[in-house]
Amino acid sequence: MSQKIDIDLSKLYDSDFRYITNEKYTEILKLHKMLKDERIEHTISKFCDGWQIVVPADDDRRVCDVVQDFYSYGVRNNHLEMMIEDRSGSNIPQVIGDKTAEGMLEIIKGLVGAK
């Protein structure tokens, strides 16, 4: 059964039809601070109407990225979604959603240790 979702586009896009960063996305900012405190290399940038954190690998790829935006799994609970880049050769990334900053930090620590 599909459910209808009413979206107020004026809250998602500005008058030039660019995404407006939503201030309610606080869990990813918490993760950003936790990564800084742990001295785990990463970048944070605007992504859709929210944020994206990228944890780089030693090559030109990424270990993973974490997003919090209108489309991410768990956003209704102020939770985060992660994509772990595939290193096995199958080119199928693993997606983990609906996790807290603390949960994502533990996953990232395990991944960075396994770079």
Phi and psi in degrees as GROMACS dihedral restraints (atoms count N, CA, C in turn):
[ dihedral_restraints ]
;  ai    aj    ak    al  type     phi  dphi    fc
    3     4     5     6     1   -84.4    20    10
    4     5     6     7     1   152.0    20    10
    6     7     8     9     1  -119.2    20    10
    7     8     9    10     1   141.2    20    10
    9    10    11    12     1   -83.7    20    10
   10    11    12    13     1   131.3    20    10
   12    13    14    15     1  -115.9    20    10
   13    14    15    16     1   120.3    20    10
   15    16    17    18     1   -85.8    20    10
   16    17    18    19     1   125.8    20    10
   18    19    20    21     1  -120.2    20    10
   19    20    21    22     1   126.8    20    10
   21    22    23    24     1   -90.0    20    10
   22    23    24    25     1    99.5    20    10
   24    25    26    27     1   -62.7    20    10
   25    26    27    28     1   -21.8    20    10
   27    28    29    30     1   -68.4    20    10
   28    29    30    31     1   -17.2    20    10
   30    31    32    33     1   -92.6    20    10
   31    32    33    34     1   -14.3    20    10
   33    34    35    36     1   -99.4    20    10
   34    35    36    37     1   -33.7    20    10
   36    37    38    39     1  -126.8    20    10
   37    38    39    40     1   148.3    20    10
   39    40    41    42     1   -86.0    20    10
   40    41    42    43     1  -174.2    20    10
   42    43    44    45     1   -67.1    20    10
   43    44    45    46     1   -19.7    20    10
   45    46    47    48     1   -93.8    20    10
   46    47    48    49     1    10.6    20    10
   48    49    50    51     1    62.7    20    10
   49    50    51    52     1    35.4    20    10
   51    52    53    54     1  -101.8    20    10
   52    53    54    55     1   148.5    20    10
   54    55    56    57     1   -60.7    20    10
   55    56    57    58     1   142.1    20    10
   57    58    59    60     1   -98.6    20    10
   58    59    60    61     1   125.9    20    10
   60    61    62    63     1   -69.2    20    10
   61    62    63    64     1   124.0    20    10
   63    64    65    66     1   -83.8    20    10
   64    65    66    67     1   125.4    20    10
   66    67    68    69     1   -72.6    20    10
   67    68    69    70     1   -12.2    20    10
   69    70    71    72     1   -76.9    20    10
   70    71    72    73     1   -10.5    20    10
   72    73    74    75     1   -81.8    20    10
   73    74    75    76     1    85.4    20    10
   75    76    77    78     1  -100.6    20    10
   76    77    78    79     1   -22.9    20    10
   78    79    80    81     1   -66.1    20    10
   79    80    81    82     1   -35.6    20    10
   81    82    83    84     1   -71.5    20    10
   82    83    84    85     1   -31.7    20    10
   84    85    86    87     1   -69.4    20    10
   85    86    87    88     1   -33.7    20    10
   87    88    89    90     1   -63.9    20    10
   88    89    90    91     1   -44.5    20    10
   90    91    92    93     1   -62.5    20    10
   91    92    93    94     1   -41.4    20    10
   93    94    95    96     1   -56.0    20    10
   94    95    96    97     1   -46.6    20    10
   96    97    98    99     1   -64.1    20    10
   97    98    99   100     1   -42.1    20    10
   99   100   101   102     1   -62.8    20    10
  100   101   102   103     1   -41.0    20    10
  102   103   104   105     1   -64.7    20    10
  103   104   105   106     1   -40.5    20    10
  105   106   107   108     1   -61.8    20    10
  106   107   108   109     1   -45.8    20    10
  108   109   110   111     1   -61.6    20    10
  109   110   111   112     1   -34.4    20    10
  111   112   113   114     1   -84.7    20    10
  112   113   114   115     1    -3.6    20    10
  114   115   116   117     1    57.9    20    10
  115   116   117   118     1    42.4    20    10
  117   118   119   120     1   -96.8    20    10
  118   119   120   121     1   121.4    20    10
  120   121   122   123     1   -61.0    20    10
  121   122   123   124     1   134.6    20    10
  123   124   125   126     1  -168.1    20    10
  124   125   126   127     1   165.5    20    10
  126   127   128   129     1  -124.8    20    10
  127   128   129   130     1   154.9    20    10
  129   130   131   132     1  -130.3    20    10
  130   131   132   133     1   136.7    20    10
  132   133   134   135     1  -150.1    20    10
  133   134   135   136     1   162.2    20    10
  135   136   137   138     1   -65.7    20    10
  136   137   138   139     1   143.7    20    10
  138   139   140   141     1  -149.2    20    10
  139   140   141   142     1   120.4    20    10
  141   142   143   144     1    49.9    20    10
  142   143   144   145     1  -124.6    20    10
  144   145   146   147     1   -99.8    20    10
  145   146   147   148     1    16.4    20    10
  147   148   149   150     1  -138.9    20    10
  148   149   150   151     1  -133.0    20    10
  150   151   152   153     1  -136.7    20    10
  151   152   153   154     1   156.0    20    10
  153   154   155   156     1  -134.2    20    10
  154   155   156   157     1   131.9    20    10
  156   157   158   159     1  -108.7    20    10
  157   158   159   160     1   131.8    20    10
  159   160   161   162     1  -118.0    20    10
  160   161   162   163     1   128.2    20    10
  162   163   164   165     1  -103.0    20    10
  163   164   165   166     1   111.2    20    10
  165   166   167   168     1   -76.8    20    10
  166   167   168   169     1   153.7    20    10
  168   169   170   171     1   -94.7    20    10
  169   170   171   172     1   178.8    20    10
  171   172   173   174     1   -70.5    20    10
  172   173   174   175     1   -27.5    20    10
  174   175   176   177     1   -91.4    20    10
  175   176   177   178     1  -164.1    20    10
  177   178   179   180     1   -82.3    20    10
  178   179   180   181     1    14.6    20    10
  180   181   182   183     1  -102.7    20    10
  181   182   183   184     1  -171.1    20    10
  183   184   185   186     1  -123.1    20    10
  184   185   186   187     1   152.4    20    10
  186   187   188   189     1   -74.2    20    10
  187   188   189   190     1   -47.6    20    10
  189   190   191   192     1  -165.9    20    10
  190   191   192   193     1   168.6    20    10
  192   193   194   195     1  -136.4    20    10
  193   194   195   196     1   152.2    20    10
  195   196   197   198     1  -125.0    20    10
  196   197   198   199     1   133.2    20    10
  198   199   200   201     1  -127.4    20    10
  199   200   201   202     1   154.4    20    10
  201   202   203   204     1  -142.7    20    10
  202   203   204   205     1   108.9    20    10
  204   205   206   207     1  -155.4    20    10
  205   206   207   208     1  -178.4    20    10
  207   208   209   210     1   -54.3    20    10
  208   209   210   211     1   -32.3    20    10
  210   211   212   213     1   -96.0    20    10
  211   212   213   214     1    -6.3    20    10
  213   214   215   216     1   -79.5    20    10
  214   215   216   217     1   149.3    20    10
  216   217   218   219     1   -68.4    20    10
  217   218   219   220     1   121.5    20    10
  219   220   221   222     1   101.4    20    10
  220   221   222   223     1    -1.9    20    10
  222   223   224   225     1   -60.2    20    10
  223   224   225   226     1   -32.4    20    10
  225   226   227   228     1   -65.3    20    10
  226   227   228   229     1   -20.7    20    10
  228   229   230   231     1  -103.4    20    10
  229   230   231   232     1    11.5    20    10
  231   232   233   234     1    60.5    20    10
  232   233   234   235     1    35.8    20    10
  234   235   236   237     1  -106.8    20    10
  235   236   237   238     1   176.7    20    10
  237   238   239   240     1  -115.9    20    10
  238   239   240   241     1   160.2    20    10
  240   241   242   243     1  -123.9    20    10
  241   242   243   244     1   139.1    20    10
  243   244   245   246     1  -123.9    20    10
  244   245   246   247     1   143.7    20    10
  246   247   248   249     1  -119.2    20    10
  247   248   249   250     1   123.1    20    10
  249   250   251   252     1   -99.5    20    10
  250   251   252   253     1   123.3    20    10
  252   253   254   255     1   -65.7    20    10
  253   254   255   256     1   136.9    20    10
  255   256   257   258     1   -73.0    20    10
  256   257   258   259     1   130.2    20    10
  258   259   260   261     1  -115.3    20    10
  259   260   261   262     1     3.1    20    10
  261   262   263   264     1   -87.2    20    10
  262   263   264   265     1   -13.1    20    10
  264   265   266   267     1   102.3    20    10
  265   266   267   268     1    -8.0    20    10
  267   268   269   270     1   -82.9    20    10
  268   269   270   271     1   -12.3    20    10
  270   271   272   273     1    58.4    20    10
  271   272   273   274     1    30.2    20    10
  273   274   275   276     1  -114.5    20    10
  274   275   276   277     1   105.8    20    10
  276   277   278   279     1   -71.8    20    10
  277   278   279   280     1   155.2    20    10
  279   280   281   282     1   -95.7    20    10
  280   281   282   283     1   131.6    20    10
  282   283   284   285     1  -114.2    20    10
  283   284   285   286     1   129.9    20    10
  285   286   287   288     1  -123.8    20    10
  286   287   288   289     1   127.6    20    10
  288   289   290   291     1  -126.7    20    10
  289   290   291   292     1   170.4    20    10
  291   292   293   294     1    61.1    20    10
  292   293   294   295     1    45.7    20    10
  294   295   296   297     1  -116.8    20    10
  295   296   297   298     1   151.8    20    10
  297   298   299   300     1   -79.6    20    10
  298   299   300   301     1   170.3    20    10
  300   301   302   303     1   -60.2    20    10
  301   302   303   304     1   -40.7    20    10
  303   304   305   306     1   -63.2    20    10
  304   305   306   307     1   -42.4    20    10
  306   307   308   309     1   -63.9    20    10
  307   308   309   310     1   -42.0    20    10
  309   310   311   312     1   -67.5    20    10
  310   311   312   313     1   -37.9    20    10
  312   313   314   315     1   -60.4    20    10
  313   314   315   316     1   -42.9    20    10
  315   316   317   318     1   -63.5    20    10
  316   317   318   319     1   -40.9    20    10
  318   319   320   321     1   -64.2    20    10
  319   320   321   322     1   -45.4    20    10
  321   322   323   324     1   -63.0    20    10
  322   323   324   325     1   -42.9    20    10
  324   325   326   327     1   -57.8    20    10
  325   326   327   328     1   -41.4    20    10
  327   328   329   330     1   -65.9    20    10
  328   329   330   331     1   -38.7    20    10
  330   331   332   333     1   -70.5    20    10
  331   332   333   334     1   -42.0    20    10
  333   334   335   336     1   -66.3    20    10
  334   335   336   337     1   -36.4    20    10
  336   337   338   339     1   -66.8    20    10
  337   338   339   340     1   -24.1    20    10
  339   340   341   342     1  -101.0    20    10
  340   341   342   343     1    11.1    20    10
